Amino acid sequence: MLGVLARIIMTEDEKSEQCKDVYAHAGLALYWAQCLEKSLENFLCLHARVAGECVTLTELDALEERVEAQTLGRLLADTRKHVRFGNGAEELLATALERRNFLAHQFFKERAEAFVSRAGRDQMVTELIEIRESLRSADVAATVICKALQKVLGISDEMIERELKRLDPNEDA
């Protein structure tokens, strides 16, 4: 019922800059959640290559397709099979998973009443910034383990940059 009421009340105010700010912060937090997912996907693909589980490009492509379909929770569980994170990093990743799931499945439903007031939206922005930072920090931890495997495979940052430039359709413009 509250959700319907919030939709009715927000109709006139939806275009306000503050509402857009809430949406922008939610989008940025979800962006960092997807960065974390991609870092874990990359780790799992790199690990399979290092472990000799994926020798051919076809095997690697098939693995990549499978891991891209996994949830963040499943990606973390699979990564933990190969990596023992320190307590700080483990807590960071567990919190990130919890916050990502809350953001994706409950945040706006549970904040419907807050969303109808300026003070409530300010609180939402503050909370979204905390969620975003949690996800960004977890992505840093995941990126570190990817960098280690890149090194083992002889993949330098320069090689990655060259490939990204090659794939950029605007590079010739």
C-alpha positions as CSV (number, residue, x, y, z in Angstrom):
1,M,0.0,0.0,0.0
2,L,2.8,2.4,0.9
3,G,4.4,1.8,-2.5
4,V,1.2,2.9,-4.3
5,L,1.0,6.0,-2.1
6,A,4.6,6.8,-2.7
7,R,4.0,6.5,-6.5
8,I,1.0,8.9,-6.3
9,I,2.8,11.4,-4.2
10,M,6.0,11.3,-6.2
11,T,4.4,11.8,-9.6
12,E,4.6,15.6,-9.4
13,D,8.1,15.5,-7.8
14,E,9.8,12.8,-9.9
15,K,11.5,15.3,-12.1
16,S,13.1,17.2,-9.2
17,E,16.9,17.3,-9.1
18,Q,17.0,15.6,-5.7
19,C,15.1,12.6,-7.1
20,K,17.4,12.4,-10.0
21,D,20.3,12.5,-7.5
22,V,18.9,9.5,-5.7
23,Y,18.6,7.6,-8.9
24,A,22.1,8.6,-10.0
25,H,23.6,7.4,-6.8
26,A,21.7,4.1,-7.0
27,G,22.9,3.7,-10.6
28,L,26.5,4.4,-9.6
29,A,26.3,1.9,-6.7
30,L,24.9,-0.7,-9.1
31,Y,27.7,0.1,-11.6
32,W,30.3,-0.8,-8.9
33,A,28.4,-4.0,-8.1
34,Q,28.7,-5.0,-11.7
35,C,32.4,-4.0,-11.7
36,L,32.9,-6.4,-8.8
37,E,31.0,-9.1,-10.6
38,K,33.2,-8.6,-13.7
39,S,36.4,-8.7,-11.6
40,L,35.3,-12.0,-10.1
41,E,34.3,-13.4,-13.5
42,N,37.7,-12.3,-14.9
43,F,39.4,-14.0,-11.9
44,L,37.6,-17.3,-12.5
45,C,38.5,-17.3,-16.2
46,L,42.1,-16.4,-15.5
47,H,42.3,-19.1,-12.8
48,A,40.9,-21.7,-15.2
49,R,43.6,-20.8,-17.7
50,V,46.4,-21.0,-15.1
51,A,45.1,-24.3,-13.8
52,G,44.9,-25.8,-17.3
53,E,41.1,-26.2,-17.1
54,C,40.6,-24.1,-20.2
55,V,43.3,-24.6,-22.8
56,T,41.5,-23.7,-25.9
57,L,39.7,-20.4,-26.8
58,T,36.5,-22.4,-27.2
59,E,36.8,-23.7,-23.7
60,L,37.5,-20.3,-22.3
61,D,34.6,-18.7,-24.2
62,A,32.3,-21.4,-22.8
63,L,33.5,-20.8,-19.3
64,E,33.1,-17.0,-19.7
65,E,29.5,-17.5,-20.8
66,R,28.8,-19.7,-17.8
67,V,30.4,-17.4,-15.2
68,E,28.7,-14.3,-16.7
69,A,25.3,-15.9,-16.0
70,Q,26.1,-16.4,-12.3
71,T,24.9,-14.3,-9.4
72,L,27.4,-12.3,-7.3
73,G,26.9,-14.8,-4.5
74,R,27.8,-17.7,-6.7
75,L,30.8,-15.9,-8.1
76,L,32.1,-15.2,-4.6
77,A,31.6,-18.8,-3.6
78,D,33.4,-20.1,-6.7
79,T,36.3,-17.6,-6.1
80,R,36.6,-18.7,-2.5
81,K,37.3,-22.2,-3.7
82,H,40.6,-20.9,-5.1
83,V,41.5,-17.9,-2.8
84,R,41.7,-17.6,0.9
85,F,41.0,-14.0,1.6
86,G,42.3,-12.4,4.8
87,N,39.6,-11.5,7.4
88,G,39.4,-7.9,6.3
89,A,38.9,-8.7,2.7
90,E,36.5,-11.5,3.5
91,E,34.4,-9.2,5.6
92,L,34.5,-6.6,2.8
93,L,33.3,-9.0,0.2
94,A,30.6,-10.5,2.4
95,T,29.3,-6.9,3.2
96,A,29.4,-6.0,-0.4
97,L,27.3,-9.0,-1.3
98,E,24.8,-8.2,1.4
99,R,24.6,-4.5,0.3
100,R,24.3,-5.3,-3.4
101,N,21.4,-7.7,-2.7
102,F,19.7,-5.1,-0.5
103,L,20.1,-2.4,-3.1
104,A,18.8,-4.6,-6.0
105,H,15.9,-6.2,-4.2
106,Q,14.8,-4.0,-1.2
107,F,16.3,-0.5,-1.1
108,F,13.5,1.4,-2.9
109,K,10.7,-0.7,-1.4
110,E,12.0,-0.2,2.1
111,R,12.7,3.5,1.6
112,A,9.4,4.4,-0.1
113,E,8.3,6.5,2.8
114,A,11.6,8.3,3.0
115,F,11.6,8.9,-0.7
116,V,8.6,11.3,-0.5
117,S,10.5,13.9,1.7
118,R,13.6,16.0,1.0
119,A,15.2,14.8,4.3
120,G,14.4,11.2,3.5
121,R,16.0,11.5,0.0
122,D,19.0,13.1,1.6
123,Q,19.3,10.1,3.9
124,M,18.9,7.8,0.9
125,V,21.8,9.5,-0.9
126,T,24.0,9.1,2.2
127,E,23.2,5.4,2.4
128,L,23.7,4.9,-1.3
129,I,27.2,6.6,-1.1
130,E,28.1,4.1,1.7
131,I,26.8,1.2,-0.4
132,R,28.8,2.4,-3.4
133,E,32.0,2.7,-1.4
134,S,31.5,-0.7,0.0
135,L,31.1,-2.2,-3.5
136,R,34.0,-0.2,-4.9
137,S,36.3,-1.4,-2.1
138,A,35.3,-5.0,-2.7
139,D,36.1,-4.5,-6.4
140,V,39.6,-3.3,-5.4
141,A,40.1,-6.6,-3.5
142,A,38.9,-8.6,-6.4
143,T,41.0,-6.7,-8.9
144,V,44.1,-7.5,-6.8
145,I,43.7,-11.2,-7.2
146,C,43.1,-10.7,-11.0
147,K,46.3,-8.7,-11.3
148,A,48.2,-11.5,-9.7
149,L,46.9,-14.1,-12.2
150,Q,47.5,-11.7,-15.1
151,K,51.1,-11.6,-14.0
152,V,51.4,-15.4,-13.9
153,L,50.0,-15.5,-17.4
154,G,52.3,-12.8,-18.6
155,I,49.5,-10.3,-19.3
156,S,50.8,-6.8,-18.7
157,D,48.6,-3.7,-18.2
158,E,50.1,-2.4,-21.4
159,M,48.8,-5.4,-23.3
160,I,45.3,-4.8,-21.9
161,E,45.4,-1.1,-22.8
162,R,46.5,-2.0,-26.4
163,E,43.6,-4.4,-26.7
164,L,41.1,-1.9,-25.3
165,K,42.3,0.7,-27.8
166,R,42.0,-1.8,-30.6
167,L,38.4,-2.6,-29.6
168,D,37.4,1.1,-29.3
169,P,35.4,2.0,-32.3
170,N,36.1,5.7,-31.7
171,E,39.9,5.2,-31.6
172,D,40.2,6.1,-35.4
173,A,38.1,9.2,-35.1
